[in-house]
Amino acid sequence: MKTLDKLLLGVGKIVSKPIYRLYEKWLWIQIKNGPFPTHIGIIPDGNRRWARKQGLEPGIGHIYGYEKMKEVLRWIWELGIKYVTIYAMSSENCKYRTPEERENLFNIARKGLNELLEMKDIHEKKVHVRVFGNYNLIPKDIIKLAKKVEEKTRNYSNFYLNIAICYGGRQEIINAVKKIVEDAVNGLLKPSMINEEIFAKYLYTNNCPDPDLIIRTSGEERISNFLLWQSAYSELYFCEAYWPEFRKIDFWRAIRSYQMRERRFGR
């Protein structure tokens, strides 16, 4: 491993700005010619643990995590990566977290969706926004806001931003099967027509290709019910940093790791 990599491999190390900038430039030289993923999935884990490490209330971590997400999206769009899917809240978050924590998360969702309506980056970059998940678990005012954002951006096609709220991959697959059965019963679909391509059209992500790369922070090495169907051949990158402390060099390391892999898709 190169000396600079060794120097900045750890999480949260204090280094001088000149050293950081030098390392950032060195990483950029390595990745700048691509290839870049077409679609990135993000599991922004570790917000609560980061807050506790800082001596803060766990809910504060989600607020910092939201601000970090806006920063990371800018990094993604700077590379021209067309599709990104954010695991904002899992169905388990929506069912099993305390009422106070759920409300904190929903308030951040409200704030985020309201900001998306007028966010400069969204409209200048022509970002098509979609929000999906189990609507039975999402407050009605958030659903209304989500639909408003989707309507306002529905004609954009330069970039696509998918936000998964109260989402679970197993439930998404079950919902797709129910819709397929309903269409088959109504004569709109013959069972002999069903294949992987047809099935994918019934998923929430039917507007985009499967993710090439999924990044999870906090050191956990699992995908936690995220895009189970779509991630069959995704490259997985697990980063030690908690989400609020995720740096551009951590992101570029993920891109570098992706570029170094040989993608065979089972062949």
Order of alpha helices (4+ residues) and beta strands (2+ residues): alpha-alpha-beta-alpha-alpha-beta-alpha-alpha-alpha-beta-alpha-beta-alpha-alpha-beta-beta-alpha
